[in-house]
């Protein structure tokens, strides 16, 4: 006598769940059978539905071959580096110093001054902000994005890359601005961190079957965030754009050498270079243009 049910073997519980949904969509009832002894997971269907069930599963596998619903491109988990809090605090320190001294004159981004050789303004301008609202916006958003970039690439390497991307944004403003261009703020560095985060899957371009799809998706997501955050009215669009593109380029380089970027020695060296790129430009700015104290009310 023909058995009332037939068994379709499956490899795992997840596959059993997926295939059972396929069969239900075709009007075929299926029961998931748990492993028992040597038998693994399986699906039980009515004997008269066995051929139709196998055909439906075969068609499902054919249509989804090489294009799974979920595809792991990155290492699992997202790491946040709380070291970015130190960066946010440092921006606050510079803002406080500017309340007592005239740092704007010495450190403001000025394309004409940069053209005369004052290259340090490409870096010093990152630490200056117009008011508390400007500082709060860049410090809070930068705390998150730079922290994620530091977690992805390493504390020192991620921070240095974001800082260089911010300077790259000022370079873009210097080269592309048609008229006299003056600006200040860490928004270019923040957009640089966003560019760094948009490129983590580029290393898989040739390693995975459908990597181009995921690389382009990641870049596309970063571009949409850039449009939302970096193209707001009355902002320095040139610096934002230059910082974002610089972050993309630096991220493409760093993702090709992940082991190097994550090494302790490289991160220590990157941290040292970052410190020098903060100290030396400001030393040159104050030495070449002078240091002016701001008169305090009541003094």
C-alpha positions in Angstrom: 0.0 0.0 0.0 1.3 3.5 -0.9 2.3 5.5 2.2 0.1 8.4 3.2 3.0 10.8 3.4 6.4 11.3 1.7 9.5 12.8 3.2 11.7 15.4 1.6 15.1 15.7 3.3 16.5 19.2 4.1 19.9 20.3 5.4 18.8 22.7 8.2 15.9 24.2 10.1 16.2 27.4 8.1 16.0 25.5 4.8 13.0 23.6 6.1 11.3 26.9 6.9 12.1 28.4 3.5 11.0 25.4 1.6 7.8 25.0 3.6 6.9 28.6 2.8 7.5 27.8 -0.9 5.2 24.8 -0.7 2.5 26.7 1.2 2.5 29.3 -1.6 1.8 26.5 -4.0 -1.1 25.2 -2.0 0.9 22.2 -0.7 0.7 21.4 3.0 4.0 20.5 4.6 5.0 19.5 8.1 8.6 20.2 9.4 10.1 17.0 10.8 12.8 17.6 13.5 16.0 15.4 13.5 15.4 12.0 15.0 18.3 9.7 15.4 20.4 9.5 12.2 17.6 11.3 10.2 18.1 15.0 9.8 15.6 17.7 9.2 12.8 16.9 6.7 9.5 18.0 5.2 6.5 15.7 5.2 4.0 16.1 2.4 1.1 14.0 1.2 2.2 11.2 -1.1 0.1 12.5 -4.0 1.7 16.0 -3.6 5.3 14.7 -3.6 6.1 15.2 -7.3 4.5 18.7 -7.3 6.4 19.6 -4.1 9.8 18.5 -5.5 9.1 20.3 -8.7 8.2 23.6 -6.8 11.3 23.3 -4.7 13.5 22.6 -7.7 12.1 25.7 -9.5 12.6 27.8 -6.4 16.3 26.8 -6.1 16.8 27.4 -9.8 15.4 30.9 -9.6 17.4 31.8 -6.5 20.6 30.1 -7.3 23.5 32.5 -6.7 21.2 35.3 -5.4 20.3 34.5 -1.8 18.0 36.7 0.3 20.7 37.6 2.6 24.4 37.8 1.8 27.2 38.3 4.3 29.7 40.7 2.9 31.2 42.2 6.0 32.5 40.6 9.2 29.5 40.3 11.6 28.9 43.1 14.0 29.4 46.8 13.9 32.1 48.2 16.2 31.9 51.7 17.7 35.1 53.3 19.0 34.4 55.6 22.0 37.7 57.3 21.3 35.7 59.7 19.1 34.5 61.3 22.3 38.0 62.6 22.8 37.8 64.2 19.3 34.4 65.8 20.1 35.9 67.2 23.4 38.9 68.6 21.5 36.6 70.5 19.2 35.0 72.0 22.3 38.4 73.0 23.7 39.2 74.9 20.5 35.8 76.6 20.6 36.5 77.7 24.2 39.9 78.9 23.3 38.4 81.0 20.4 36.2 82.7 22.9 39.3 84.1 24.6 41.6 84.5 21.6 41.1 85.3 18.0 41.8 81.9 16.4 39.5 82.7 13.4 42.0 85.2 11.9 44.8 82.7 12.2 43.0 79.5 11.2 40.1 80.3 9.0 40.0 78.5 5.7 40.7 81.2 3.1 41.5 80.1 -0.5 43.4 83.3 -1.2 45.6 82.8 1.8 46.2 79.2 1.0 47.2 80.2 -2.5 49.8 82.4 -0.9 51.3 79.4 0.9 49.4 79.3 4.1 48.6 75.6 3.7 48.0 75.1 7.4 44.6 76.6 7.1 43.5 73.4 5.4 43.8 71.8 8.8 43.3 74.5 11.3 39.9 75.5 9.9 38.5 72.0 10.9 38.8 73.0 14.5 36.9 76.3 14.3 33.2 76.9 14.5 31.0 79.9 14.1 28.8 79.4 17.2 27.5 76.9 19.7 24.8 75.5 17.3 27.5 74.9 14.6 29.8 73.2 17.1 27.0 71.0 18.5 25.8 69.8 15.1 29.3 68.8 13.9 30.4 67.4 17.3 27.3 65.2 17.8 27.2 63.9 14.2 30.9 63.5 14.1 31.0 61.7 17.4 28.8 58.9 15.8 30.3 58.8 12.3 33.9 59.2 13.3 33.4 56.6 16.1 32.1 54.1 13.5 35.0 54.8 11.1 37.5 54.4 14.0 35.8 51.1 14.9 35.9 49.9 11.3 39.5 50.9 10.4 41.2 51.2 13.7 41.4 53.9 16.3 44.4 55.8 14.9 43.9 54.9 11.3 40.2 55.7 11.2 40.7 59.1 13.0 43.6 60.1 10.7 41.7 59.1 7.6 38.7 61.1 8.6 41.0 64.1 9.4 42.8 63.8 6.0 39.4 63.6 4.3 38.4 66.8 6.1 41.5 68.5 4.8 40.7 67.1 1.4 37.4 68.9 1.6 39.1 72.2 2.1 41.5 71.4 -0.7 38.5 70.9 -3.0 37.1 74.3 -1.8 40.4 75.9 -2.5 40.7 74.5 -6.0 37.1 74.7 -7.1 35.8 77.9 -5.6 35.3 80.5 -8.3 35.5 83.5 -6.0 37.0 84.3 -2.6 36.1 81.4 -0.3 36.2 81.5 3.4 34.9 78.7 5.7 35.4 76.9 8.9 34.1 73.8 10.8 34.5 70.0 11.0 31.7 69.2 8.6 34.1 68.2 5.9 35.8 65.8 8.3 32.3 64.4 9.3 31.4 63.9 5.6 34.8 62.2 5.2 33.9 59.7 7.9 30.6 59.1 6.0 32.6 58.4 2.9 34.8 56.0 4.8 31.8 54.1 6.0 30.3 53.9 2.5 33.3 51.8 1.2 33.7 48.8 3.6 32.5 46.3 1.0 34.8 47.4 -1.9 37.4 44.8 -0.9 34.9 42.1 -1.9 34.5 43.4 -5.5 36.4 40.4 -7.0 36.0 37.9 -4.2 32.3 37.3 -4.1 29.9 36.4 -6.9 27.6 39.4 -6.5 29.9 41.8 -4.7 29.4 44.7 -7.2 25.8 44.8 -6.3 26.6 45.2 -2.6 29.4 47.7 -3.2 27.2 49.9 -5.3 24.4 49.6 -2.7 26.8 50.7 0.1 28.0 53.6 -2.0 24.5 54.5 -3.0 23.4 54.6 0.7 26.3 56.8 1.6 25.5 59.2 -1.3 21.9 59.4 -0.1 23.0 60.3 3.4 25.5 62.8 2.0 22.6 64.5 0.0 20.5 64.6 3.2 23.3 65.8 5.5 25.8 67.6 3.3 23.7 69.6 0.9 21.7 71.6 3.4 21.1 75.3 2.6 23.8 77.7 3.8 26.4 75.1 4.2 29.9 74.7 2.6 28.9 72.3 -0.2 32.3 72.3 -1.8 34.0 71.2 1.5 31.3 68.6 2.1 31.6 67.2 -1.3 35.4 67.2 -1.2 35.4 65.6 2.2 33.0 62.8 1.2 34.9 62.0 -2.0 38.2 62.0 -0.1 36.6 59.6 2.4 35.5 57.3 -0.4 39.0 57.2 -1.8 40.8 56.7 1.5 38.2 54.0 2.4 38.9 52.2 -0.9 42.6 52.1 0.0 42.2 51.1 3.6 39.8 48.2 2.8 42.4 46.7 0.5 44.8 46.4 3.5 42.5 45.6 6.4 45.2 43.7 8.4 47.6 46.6 8.0 45.0 49.2 9.1 44.1 47.2 12.2 47.6 46.6 13.4 48.7 48.2 16.7 51.8 49.7 15.3 50.0 51.3 12.4 47.3 52.7 14.7 49.9 54.2 17.1 51.8 55.7 14.1 48.5 57.1 12.7 47.7 58.6 16.1 51.1 60.3 16.2 50.7 61.7 12.7 47.2 63.0 13.6 48.6 64.7 16.7 51.4 66.3 14.6 48.8 67.5 12.0 46.9 69.2 14.7 49.9 70.8 16.5 52.2 71.8 13.6 49.6 73.6 11.5 48.4 75.6 14.6 52.0 76.3 15.6 52.6 77.7 12.1 49.4 79.7 12.1 50.1 81.4 15.4 53.8 81.9 14.6 53.2 83.4 11.2 50.1 85.5 11.7 50.4 86.4 15.4 48.3 85.7 18.5 45.6 88.2 19.5 43.7 88.0 22.7 40.0 88.8 22.8 39.0 91.5 25.3 36.6 90.1 27.9 33.6 92.2 29.0 34.3 94.0 32.3 38.1 93.8 32.0 
